[in-house]
Amino acid sequence: KVQLRERPVSAEEIGRSLDQLASGGRGLRIYRDGKPYGFWETATERLEAGDVIVEVIRCDTCEAD
């Protein structure tokens, strides 16, 4: 049970890499100034204010199929 979530970077995540999210989610992509960057790109090694994160998170409230 997982959920795909898009959200703004938090203050505590600024300066961290996409694989160090405070939410515990798995970062897949960021949007910076409207441009997408995948987890494999160097832009995701340091999150900046204004970044939008796309992550996969555990979903405890999702119903099983």
mmCIF file of the C-alpha atoms, coordinates in Angstrom:
data_MODEL
# 
_entry.id   MODEL 
# 
loop_
_atom_site.group_PDB 
_atom_site.id 
_atom_site.type_symbol 
_atom_site.label_atom_id 
_atom_site.label_alt_id 
_atom_site.label_comp_id 
_atom_site.label_asym_id 
_atom_site.label_entity_id 
_atom_site.label_seq_id 
_atom_site.pdbx_PDB_ins_code 
_atom_site.Cartn_x 
_atom_site.Cartn_y 
_atom_site.Cartn_z 
_atom_site.occupancy 
_atom_site.B_iso_or_equiv 
_atom_site.pdbx_formal_charge 
_atom_site.auth_seq_id 
_atom_site.auth_comp_id 
_atom_site.auth_asym_id 
_atom_site.auth_atom_id 
_atom_site.pdbx_PDB_model_num 
ATOM 1  C CA . LYS A 1 1  ? 0.000  0.000  0.000   1.00 0.00 ? 1  LYS A CA 1 
ATOM 2  C CA . VAL A 1 2  ? 1.748  3.094  -1.267  1.00 0.00 ? 2  VAL A CA 1 
ATOM 3  C CA . GLN A 1 3  ? 0.748  6.551  -2.364  1.00 0.00 ? 3  GLN A CA 1 
ATOM 4  C CA . LEU A 1 4  ? 2.367  8.979  -4.789  1.00 0.00 ? 4  LEU A CA 1 
ATOM 5  C CA . ARG A 1 5  ? 2.556  12.465 -3.277  1.00 0.00 ? 5  ARG A CA 1 
ATOM 6  C CA . GLU A 1 6  ? 3.683  15.828 -4.634  1.00 0.00 ? 6  GLU A CA 1 
ATOM 7  C CA . ARG A 1 7  ? 4.592  18.452 -2.039  1.00 0.00 ? 7  ARG A CA 1 
ATOM 8  C CA . PRO A 1 8  ? 6.852  21.428 -1.389  1.00 0.00 ? 8  PRO A CA 1 
ATOM 9  C CA . VAL A 1 9  ? 10.245 20.807 0.183   1.00 0.00 ? 9  VAL A CA 1 
ATOM 10 C CA . SER A 1 10 ? 10.194 21.408 3.940   1.00 0.00 ? 10 SER A CA 1 
ATOM 11 C CA . ALA A 1 11 ? 12.554 23.810 5.696   1.00 0.00 ? 11 ALA A CA 1 
ATOM 12 C CA . GLU A 1 12 ? 14.371 20.936 7.400   1.00 0.00 ? 12 GLU A CA 1 
ATOM 13 C CA . GLU A 1 13 ? 15.007 19.210 4.040   1.00 0.00 ? 13 GLU A CA 1 
ATOM 14 C CA . ILE A 1 14 ? 16.742 22.168 2.391   1.00 0.00 ? 14 ILE A CA 1 
ATOM 15 C CA . GLY A 1 15 ? 20.365 21.218 1.807   1.00 0.00 ? 15 GLY A CA 1 
ATOM 16 C CA . ARG A 1 16 ? 19.659 17.485 2.031   1.00 0.00 ? 16 ARG A CA 1 
ATOM 17 C CA . SER A 1 17 ? 19.544 15.146 -0.938  1.00 0.00 ? 17 SER A CA 1 
ATOM 18 C CA . LEU A 1 18 ? 16.371 13.640 -2.378  1.00 0.00 ? 18 LEU A CA 1 
ATOM 19 C CA . ASP A 1 19 ? 17.143 10.329 -0.681  1.00 0.00 ? 19 ASP A CA 1 
ATOM 20 C CA . GLN A 1 20 ? 17.133 11.973 2.781   1.00 0.00 ? 20 GLN A CA 1 
ATOM 21 C CA . LEU A 1 21 ? 13.513 13.101 3.022   1.00 0.00 ? 21 LEU A CA 1 
ATOM 22 C CA . ALA A 1 22 ? 12.145 13.909 6.463   1.00 0.00 ? 22 ALA A CA 1 
ATOM 23 C CA . SER A 1 23 ? 8.880  12.145 5.573   1.00 0.00 ? 23 SER A CA 1 
ATOM 24 C CA . GLY A 1 24 ? 10.637 8.795  5.220   1.00 0.00 ? 24 GLY A CA 1 
ATOM 25 C CA . GLY A 1 25 ? 9.314  8.582  1.658   1.00 0.00 ? 25 GLY A CA 1 
ATOM 26 C CA . ARG A 1 26 ? 11.279 7.634  -1.441  1.00 0.00 ? 26 ARG A CA 1 
ATOM 27 C CA . GLY A 1 27 ? 12.009 10.655 -3.571  1.00 0.00 ? 27 GLY A CA 1 
ATOM 28 C CA . LEU A 1 28 ? 11.477 10.132 -7.288  1.00 0.00 ? 28 LEU A CA 1 
ATOM 29 C CA . ARG A 1 29 ? 11.717 13.591 -8.765  1.00 0.00 ? 29 ARG A CA 1 
ATOM 30 C CA . ILE A 1 30 ? 11.861 17.270 -7.989  1.00 0.00 ? 30 ILE A CA 1 
ATOM 31 C CA . TYR A 1 31 ? 10.585 20.259 -9.884  1.00 0.00 ? 31 TYR A CA 1 
ATOM 32 C CA . ARG A 1 32 ? 12.838 23.301 -9.681  1.00 0.00 ? 32 ARG A CA 1 
ATOM 33 C CA . ASP A 1 33 ? 11.822 26.466 -11.479 1.00 0.00 ? 33 ASP A CA 1 
ATOM 34 C CA . GLY A 1 34 ? 9.302  24.400 -13.455 1.00 0.00 ? 34 GLY A CA 1 
ATOM 35 C CA . LYS A 1 35 ? 11.904 21.924 -14.722 1.00 0.00 ? 35 LYS A CA 1 
ATOM 36 C CA . PRO A 1 36 ? 11.784 18.228 -13.684 1.00 0.00 ? 36 PRO A CA 1 
ATOM 37 C CA . TYR A 1 37 ? 14.849 16.391 -12.341 1.00 0.00 ? 37 TYR A CA 1 
ATOM 38 C CA . GLY A 1 38 ? 14.906 12.629 -11.717 1.00 0.00 ? 38 GLY A CA 1 
ATOM 39 C CA . PHE A 1 39 ? 16.496 11.030 -8.655  1.00 0.00 ? 39 PHE A CA 1 
ATOM 40 C CA . TRP A 1 40 ? 19.543 10.060 -10.740 1.00 0.00 ? 40 TRP A CA 1 
ATOM 41 C CA . GLU A 1 41 ? 20.388 13.656 -11.672 1.00 0.00 ? 41 GLU A CA 1 
ATOM 42 C CA . THR A 1 42 ? 22.894 15.791 -9.756  1.00 0.00 ? 42 THR A CA 1 
ATOM 43 C CA . ALA A 1 43 ? 20.310 18.550 -9.127  1.00 0.00 ? 43 ALA A CA 1 
ATOM 44 C CA . THR A 1 44 ? 18.619 16.258 -6.586  1.00 0.00 ? 44 THR A CA 1 
ATOM 45 C CA . GLU A 1 45 ? 21.752 15.961 -4.455  1.00 0.00 ? 45 GLU A CA 1 
ATOM 46 C CA . ARG A 1 46 ? 20.922 19.250 -2.711  1.00 0.00 ? 46 ARG A CA 1 
ATOM 47 C CA . LEU A 1 47 ? 17.320 20.344 -2.221  1.00 0.00 ? 47 LEU A CA 1 
ATOM 48 C CA . GLU A 1 48 ? 16.595 24.061 -2.425  1.00 0.00 ? 48 GLU A CA 1 
ATOM 49 C CA . ALA A 1 49 ? 13.828 26.331 -1.156  1.00 0.00 ? 49 ALA A CA 1 
ATOM 50 C CA . GLY A 1 50 ? 11.000 26.321 -3.679  1.00 0.00 ? 50 GLY A CA 1 
ATOM 51 C CA . ASP A 1 51 ? 11.600 22.758 -4.874  1.00 0.00 ? 51 ASP A CA 1 
ATOM 52 C CA . VAL A 1 52 ? 8.559  20.523 -5.281  1.00 0.00 ? 52 VAL A CA 1 
ATOM 53 C CA . ILE A 1 53 ? 9.132  16.880 -4.369  1.00 0.00 ? 53 ILE A CA 1 
ATOM 54 C CA . VAL A 1 54 ? 7.424  13.850 -5.898  1.00 0.00 ? 54 VAL A CA 1 
ATOM 55 C CA . GLU A 1 55 ? 7.709  10.916 -3.518  1.00 0.00 ? 55 GLU A CA 1 
ATOM 56 C CA . VAL A 1 56 ? 6.270  7.482  -2.806  1.00 0.00 ? 56 VAL A CA 1 
ATOM 57 C CA . ILE A 1 57 ? 5.058  7.080  0.753   1.00 0.00 ? 57 ILE A CA 1 
ATOM 58 C CA . ARG A 1 58 ? 3.517  4.297  2.771   1.00 0.00 ? 58 ARG A CA 1 
ATOM 59 C CA . CYS A 1 59 ? -0.264 4.526  2.899   1.00 0.00 ? 59 CYS A CA 1 
ATOM 60 C CA . ASP A 1 60 ? -1.800 3.109  6.047   1.00 0.00 ? 60 ASP A CA 1 
ATOM 61 C CA . THR A 1 61 ? -5.295 4.344  5.143   1.00 0.00 ? 61 THR A CA 1 
ATOM 62 C CA . CYS A 1 62 ? -5.402 2.922  1.606   1.00 0.00 ? 62 CYS A CA 1 
ATOM 63 C CA . GLU A 1 63 ? -7.783 0.047  1.014   1.00 0.00 ? 63 GLU A CA 1 
ATOM 64 C CA . ALA A 1 64 ? -6.440 -3.258 -0.224  1.00 0.00 ? 64 ALA A CA 1 
ATOM 65 C CA . ASP A 1 65 ? -7.683 -4.409 -3.643  1.00 0.00 ? 65 ASP A CA 1 
# 
